[in-house]
Amino acid sequence: MLNAKLRSTNDESRTNFGSTGSRLISGNSEAIEDAEKNIALFHHAQSALIFNSGYDANVGLLSSVPQKNDLILFDELSHASLYDGIRLSYAKHYKFKHNNVKSLTELIARHKKEYDSIYIVVESVYSMDGDTAPLLELIDICKLSKNIFLIVDEAHAIGVFGKNGRGLCSALDIEKDCFARIYTYGKAMGCHGAAIVGNETLRDYLINFSRSFIYTTALPDHSINAILTAYKLLIETDQREMLQENIGYFYSKTNSNTKFIKSQSAIHSFVVGRNELADELEKLLAQKNIYAKAIKSPTVKEGTERVRFCLHAFNTKEEIDLSLSVMNGL
């Protein structure tokens, strides 16, 4: 039985700069709940629940929903926030090889009789490699059993893929087949916070049992307004087409270079294999006024250290050519 309910406070109890408390005490408002309804509508879901960050959303979801008689199977390159939530769960967990459906299905076949439910956890676009999960194949796997559920982190897909930037799940028309989707607002959306979308039961459960939702001060009104403005801009902007053009141009210039990880998202990584080389390349690019970051171990696996490019709509082809001329000079 779920007992905790959100109550909207009077406007007088809130300030312009803070929400005054957690949403179960004094931090809730009609504005936040209206925003969640609009988010759910935009992402074709029954409900949405706003969290203070993508990290809070992933930890809150995965630490509370899977139970000790459940199994979590997650991609080995899943973001640290997903893994931290998994580690806090009472469920058993195993990782499968990156984007390897065979590795996943072997784990399911080996363990499916031992557990009540199986949760498959992936990112639609991977934050360090920029490649995409085989979502259609994963949905087919979930449809084989009523006890297999797909959780998709869309942090690096929102604003980039799908109609009006709804994400990769929207582009593939699988939104309603996912148990939960996480949309993070600190990337393409340019603001702060995150939302978990799913059915009404999931929302009610998270309100009652997700510790990173319950025990934190709610986002202030200006953060909620920024999120809604970002969604409005997603619908109005023509920059997504400009971004896709840059992605296609960058890929056409790099797809034969084996040091680049194959990607058709906004994220492209040039693997150098050593922390020192990654640092040196970042500095060399900076001298050309190119902002690309060295990603070093242990953030990535030793031997896969890299420089990570994140493309934007405002980048010019001349800037892309300049960046790649530095790479080609190595």
VMD Tcl script that draws the C-alpha trace (Angstrom):
set ca {
  {0.00 0.00 0.00}
  {1.49 3.34 -1.04}
  {0.90 6.00 1.59}
  {2.97 9.08 0.77}
  {1.21 11.63 -1.39}
  {2.47 14.89 -2.82}
  {0.70 18.00 -1.60}
  {1.00 21.34 -3.36}
  {2.01 24.19 -1.08}
  {0.75 27.73 -1.25}
  {2.86 30.13 -3.28}
  {3.53 32.17 -0.13}
  {5.46 29.27 1.44}
  {8.01 29.24 -1.40}
  {10.70 31.75 -2.23}
  {12.04 32.98 -5.54}
  {15.32 31.21 -4.89}
  {14.47 27.94 -3.17}
  {11.65 25.47 -2.75}
  {12.12 25.32 1.07}
  {12.10 21.52 1.45}
  {11.54 18.09 0.01}
  {8.46 17.54 -2.08}
  {6.83 15.37 0.59}
  {7.06 18.21 3.12}
  {7.03 21.79 1.79}
  {8.81 21.69 -1.56}
  {6.01 20.55 -3.83}
  {3.96 22.92 -6.00}
  {1.32 22.92 -8.67}
  {3.96 24.27 -11.05}
  {6.14 21.17 -10.62}
  {3.21 18.80 -11.02}
  {1.99 20.65 -14.11}
  {5.51 20.44 -15.54}
  {5.53 16.69 -14.94}
  {2.23 16.29 -16.76}
  {3.61 18.22 -19.73}
  {6.80 16.13 -19.72}
  {4.77 12.91 -19.68}
  {2.64 14.18 -22.55}
  {5.70 15.15 -24.60}
  {7.31 11.73 -24.10}
  {4.09 9.75 -24.68}
  {3.99 8.31 -21.15}
  {1.36 8.03 -18.43}
  {3.44 9.93 -15.91}
  {6.72 11.65 -15.16}
  {8.59 12.41 -11.94}
  {11.24 15.13 -11.77}
  {14.52 14.48 -9.95}
  {17.25 16.98 -9.14}
  {19.76 15.43 -11.57}
  {20.29 12.47 -13.86}
  {22.47 10.93 -11.18}
  {19.68 11.21 -8.60}
  {17.16 9.76 -11.04}
  {19.26 6.72 -11.95}
  {20.29 5.98 -8.38}
  {16.74 6.48 -7.11}
  {15.15 4.24 -9.73}
  {17.57 1.32 -9.64}
  {18.13 1.27 -5.89}
  {14.41 1.08 -5.12}
  {12.50 -0.77 -7.86}
  {14.36 -4.10 -8.34}
  {13.93 -6.35 -5.28}
  {16.05 -9.13 -3.76}
  {14.27 -11.79 -5.83}
  {14.94 -9.84 -9.04}
  {17.86 -9.70 -11.48}
  {19.46 -6.66 -13.13}
  {21.40 -7.16 -16.37}
  {23.27 -4.06 -17.48}
  {25.57 -3.08 -20.32}
  {29.21 -3.03 -19.21}
  {29.59 0.58 -20.41}
  {26.60 1.86 -18.45}
  {27.10 5.25 -16.81}
  {28.43 5.35 -13.24}
  {25.09 6.67 -11.97}
  {23.32 3.58 -13.30}
  {25.93 1.30 -11.78}
  {25.78 3.08 -8.42}
  {22.02 2.61 -8.32}
  {22.42 -1.06 -9.22}
  {24.97 -1.58 -6.45}
  {22.58 -0.06 -3.92}
  {19.78 -2.42 -4.97}
  {18.99 -5.65 -3.15}
  {18.71 -7.38 -6.54}
  {21.39 -9.62 -7.98}
  {23.19 -8.08 -10.94}
  {25.43 -9.09 -13.84}
  {26.89 -7.04 -16.66}
  {26.81 -8.12 -20.30}
  {29.28 -7.24 -23.04}
  {28.74 -3.86 -24.61}
  {25.87 -3.88 -27.13}
  {26.20 -7.67 -27.33}
  {22.72 -9.22 -27.54}
  {24.15 -12.75 -27.47}
  {25.94 -12.03 -24.19}
  {22.66 -10.71 -22.75}
  {20.49 -13.60 -23.93}
  {22.97 -16.13 -22.54}
  {22.66 -14.50 -19.12}
  {18.86 -14.50 -19.36}
  {18.78 -18.19 -20.33}
  {21.12 -19.07 -17.48}
  {19.27 -17.21 -14.74}
  {15.63 -16.60 -15.76}
  {14.25 -19.45 -13.63}
  {15.93 -18.11 -10.48}
  {14.31 -14.68 -10.34}
  {10.86 -13.10 -10.28}
  {11.72 -10.23 -12.65}
  {14.61 -9.28 -14.90}
  {15.51 -5.64 -15.57}
  {17.68 -4.83 -18.60}
  {19.50 -1.51 -18.19}
  {21.08 0.41 -21.09}
  {21.80 3.89 -22.38}
  {20.22 4.74 -25.71}
  {23.38 6.69 -26.58}
  {26.54 5.87 -24.63}
  {28.20 8.85 -23.04}
  {31.82 7.98 -23.76}
  {31.64 6.01 -27.04}
  {28.68 7.81 -28.63}
  {27.26 4.59 -30.10}
  {23.67 3.45 -29.65}
  {22.10 0.48 -27.92}
  {20.35 -2.22 -30.03}
  {16.99 -1.10 -28.67}
  {14.78 -2.91 -31.17}
  {16.46 -6.23 -30.37}
  {16.18 -5.53 -26.65}
  {12.46 -4.87 -26.99}
  {12.07 -8.18 -28.82}
  {13.78 -9.90 -25.89}
  {11.46 -8.23 -23.39}
  {8.42 -9.34 -25.37}
  {9.43 -12.98 -24.89}
  {8.40 -12.80 -21.23}
  {6.06 -10.64 -19.16}
  {8.73 -10.52 -16.44}
  {11.51 -8.85 -18.46}
  {11.60 -5.05 -18.35}
  {13.71 -2.50 -20.23}
  {15.11 0.64 -18.59}
  {16.64 3.19 -20.98}
  {18.73 6.23 -20.03}
  {18.14 8.81 -22.78}
  {20.51 11.48 -21.41}
  {22.49 11.82 -24.64}
  {19.58 11.22 -27.03}
  {17.08 13.85 -25.94}
  {17.34 16.90 -28.17}
  {19.27 14.91 -30.79}
  {17.07 12.04 -32.02}
  {13.37 11.66 -32.74}
  {10.63 14.11 -33.65}
  {11.16 17.37 -31.74}
  {14.19 15.75 -30.10}
  {12.12 13.29 -28.09}
  {14.98 10.77 -28.02}
  {15.99 7.51 -29.63}
  {13.10 5.53 -28.12}
  {10.74 7.90 -29.89}
  {12.68 7.68 -33.15}
  {12.32 3.89 -33.02}
  {8.67 4.02 -31.85}
  {9.31 1.92 -28.74}
  {8.41 4.43 -26.04}
  {5.43 2.46 -24.75}
  {7.45 -0.79 -24.74}
  {9.93 0.51 -22.14}
  {9.35 0.05 -18.43}
  {11.12 3.32 -17.62}
  {12.97 6.03 -19.49}
  {15.25 8.64 -17.93}
  {15.62 12.09 -19.50}
  {18.44 14.26 -18.21}
  {18.37 18.00 -18.74}
  {22.04 18.91 -18.32}
  {23.09 17.95 -21.86}
  {21.29 19.14 -25.01}
  {18.55 20.75 -22.90}
  {21.02 23.15 -21.33}
  {19.50 23.29 -17.85}
  {19.35 21.14 -14.71}
  {17.39 18.17 -13.39}
  {15.98 14.98 -14.88}
  {12.72 13.08 -15.19}
  {11.78 9.41 -15.05}
  {8.80 8.60 -17.28}
  {6.68 5.48 -17.11}
  {3.30 4.40 -15.85}
  {1.38 5.84 -12.90}
  {2.28 2.92 -10.63}
  {5.99 3.56 -11.17}
  {5.56 7.23 -10.27}
  {3.65 6.40 -7.08}
  {6.25 3.81 -6.12}
  {9.17 6.20 -6.61}
  {7.45 8.89 -4.53}
  {7.21 6.40 -1.67}
  {10.48 4.48 -1.92}
  {13.10 6.37 -3.98}
  {15.44 7.83 -1.38}
  {17.12 10.30 -3.75}
  {13.66 11.77 -4.40}
  {12.31 11.68 -0.84}
  {15.28 13.00 1.08}
  {16.34 16.04 -0.93}
  {15.15 19.58 -1.34}
  {12.99 19.99 -4.43}
  {14.19 21.97 -7.43}
  {13.29 25.68 -7.20}
  {10.78 27.31 -9.51}
  {13.41 28.84 -11.79}
  {14.80 25.35 -12.53}
  {11.32 24.08 -13.40}
  {10.75 27.09 -15.65}
  {14.07 26.44 -17.38}
  {13.07 22.83 -18.08}
  {9.74 23.87 -19.57}
  {11.43 26.56 -21.67}
  {13.92 23.99 -22.96}
  {11.06 21.71 -24.05}
  {9.39 24.65 -25.77}
  {12.60 25.38 -27.65}
  {12.88 21.74 -28.71}
  {9.61 22.15 -30.58}
  {10.47 25.54 -32.08}
  {14.15 25.18 -32.98}
  {15.71 24.37 -36.33}
  {19.07 23.71 -34.69}
  {18.47 19.97 -34.46}
  {18.66 19.73 -38.25}
  {21.87 21.76 -38.17}
  {23.28 19.41 -35.54}
  {22.39 16.35 -37.60}
  {24.13 17.90 -40.60}
  {27.28 18.39 -38.53}
  {27.08 14.84 -37.19}
  {26.83 13.48 -40.74}
  {29.72 15.64 -41.92}
  {31.95 14.63 -39.00}
  {31.14 10.95 -39.52}
  {31.84 11.13 -43.25}
  {35.29 12.49 -42.46}
  {36.16 9.98 -39.73}
  {34.46 6.66 -40.50}
  {37.61 5.27 -42.13}
  {39.85 6.29 -39.22}
  {40.17 3.29 -36.90}
  {41.09 5.47 -33.93}
  {37.61 6.98 -33.95}
  {34.85 4.93 -32.33}
  {32.03 4.55 -34.84}
  {29.24 6.92 -33.86}
  {26.39 8.75 -35.52}
  {25.43 10.71 -32.41}
  {26.83 14.05 -31.26}
  {29.59 12.24 -29.31}
  {32.77 11.14 -31.11}
  {35.85 9.74 -29.39}
  {39.40 9.55 -30.70}
  {41.17 6.76 -28.80}
  {44.85 7.33 -28.01}
  {45.35 4.65 -25.36}
  {47.27 6.59 -22.70}
  {46.38 9.30 -20.20}
  {49.46 11.36 -21.08}
  {48.65 11.34 -24.79}
  {45.06 12.33 -24.12}
  {46.24 15.30 -22.06}
  {48.72 16.34 -24.73}
  {46.10 16.19 -27.46}
  {43.60 18.21 -25.42}
  {46.23 20.95 -25.00}
  {47.14 20.86 -28.69}
  {43.50 21.28 -29.66}
  {43.07 24.11 -27.15}
  {45.88 25.99 -28.88}
  {43.64 25.97 -31.97}
  {40.67 27.21 -29.90}
  {39.07 23.76 -30.07}
  {37.42 22.63 -26.84}
  {37.58 18.82 -26.65}
  {38.21 17.01 -23.39}
  {40.66 14.27 -22.50}
  {38.82 11.31 -20.99}
  {41.25 9.26 -18.95}
  {41.31 6.02 -17.00}
  {39.79 5.07 -14.63}
  {36.79 6.95 -16.11}
  {37.29 4.75 -19.16}
  {39.01 1.38 -19.27}
  {42.80 1.47 -19.26}
  {44.06 1.38 -22.83}
  {40.98 3.22 -24.18}
  {41.91 6.72 -23.02}
  {40.66 9.26 -25.52}
  {39.77 12.78 -26.55}
  {36.02 13.24 -26.71}
  {34.36 15.59 -29.17}
  {30.80 16.76 -28.58}
  {29.30 18.36 -31.67}
  {26.93 21.32 -31.54}
  {24.59 22.94 -34.02}
  {26.70 26.11 -34.02}
  {29.89 24.33 -35.09}
  {31.00 25.12 -38.63}
  {32.45 22.73 -41.17}
  {35.64 24.80 -41.04}
  {35.89 24.14 -37.30}
  {35.32 20.42 -37.86}
  {37.97 20.35 -40.59}
  {40.42 22.15 -38.31}
  {39.79 19.66 -35.51}
  {40.33 16.71 -37.79}
  {43.50 18.21 -39.29}
  {45.00 18.07 -35.80}
  {43.98 14.42 -35.51}
  {45.38 13.58 -38.91}
  {48.69 15.13 -37.95}
  {49.28 12.55 -35.23}
}
mol new
graphics top color blue
foreach p $ca { graphics top sphere $p radius 0.5 }
foreach p [lrange $ca 0 end-1] q [lrange $ca 1 end] { graphics top cylinder $p $q radius 0.2 }
display resetview
